């Protein structure tokens, strides 16, 4: 997954940095809130139930989007797209960890650690001496 952001227009919400659409952002926020309510962990069955409720359009929750504050809304999101566009990217970025033995999804701080590594990589690049690449001028 590629994260693009503008340092001069950085949103206050991490989900706006990570996800491309408002719908993805909403579903990801609801997933994280649901996991937090379950002590930061959901088993495979609970995750499947969550995705199925979204798929069927039976997931009722409150969201913090402008115009919807304090109102109960029904969310709908395709189950396959939930796994492909929300859960799998969050796992690959280190926001959510999957334990193969316990078969549980757990909130993780690995994303933060990876972002620190990206920053350190940039600092190393800044300090690296000029490479041996020379630009040759074309003969006219």
N, C-alpha and C positions, 0 to 999 in steps of 0.2 A: 504494500500500500504506500502511496506517495502522499505526504503531508505538505501542502503548500500554504504559506501564510505571508502576510505583509506585516513587517515589524511596526509600521506606522499605523496600522489598522487592526491590531491584534484584538480578537474578541475576548471577552471575559470568561467565556464558556469553553472548556476544553473540547466539548462535543462539536462545537462549531469549527474548531481547528481540524478535527479528525475526520468528520463526516461531511459528504458533499451536499446532501439534501436535508431539508428541515425534517422530513419524515424519518430518515435514518437517525438523525440527532434525537428526536423524540423517543423512538423505540430504544435506542441505546441508553438514554437517561432512565427510562422506565425499567430496563433490564438491570442496570446498576442499582437503582433504588430497591428493586425486588430482591436482589442478591444481598444488599445491606440489611434488609429486613430479616433475612435468613442467616444472619451472622457472617455475611460475605461468602457464602458457599451454597451451591445448589447441586444436587445429584443429577445424573443423566435423565432420569425420569421426570424430575421437576422441570428441567430445561425443555424437554420435549413437550410437557404439558403447557408451559409458558408459550412456546412457539405455536402449538396447536390452537390455543385460545386466541392468539393474535391472528392466526390464519383464518379462523372461523369468524373473526370480528366480534368475539365475546369478551374481549379484555376491557373491563371498565376501570378507569383510573382518573386521577386528577393530574393535569399537566400544567406547567408554568409558562406556557406560551401566551403572548399578548392576545387578549380577547377571551382566553379560556381559564384565566386564573380563578381557582376555587370552584370550578365547574367539573362535574363528572362527564367524561367523554368515553366513547367506545373507540378503541384503536383496532385497526385492521392492518395486517402486514403478511405478505406471502411467506409461508414457512420456509421454503427453499431459499428465498431471498434473505430471510432472517439469518439463516446459517451462513450463506455466501457473503452477504454484505455487512452484517453486524457482528455476529459471534466469531466467525473465523478471522476477520481482520483484527478484532480485539484480542484474540488469542495470539495471533502472529506478532502484534505490536507489544505484547506483554502486559496488557491491561487485565486480562483474565488468563488464569493458568488452568490447565486440565490435568488432573491426576489420573493416569492410566490405571493404577491399581485400585484406587477407591472409586473411580469413575465419577469424580466430582469436578465441578467448575468452581474456581476460587478467585476472588479479587486479588490482584497482584500489584506490587510496586515495581515490577521489572520494566515497565514502560518508562518510568522516571529514570531508572538506572541507564537504560538505553539512550535516552535523550541526553543525559550527562556525557555518555561516551561519544555521541555525535558532536557535542560541543568541544570535547577534548580533541577529537579528530580534526575539527576545524582549526583549533589552536596549533596543532602539529603542522597543519598545512601552511598556516601563516608563517611559522618559523622555518619551514623547509627552504633550503637555498634554491636559487634559480636553477631550473633543470637545463640539461644540455640541448634542448630543442632550439634550433635556429630557424628563422623564417627566411627562406631564400626568395629573393626578388625575381620575378619572371623576366626573361629577356624579351625585349620588344622587337 
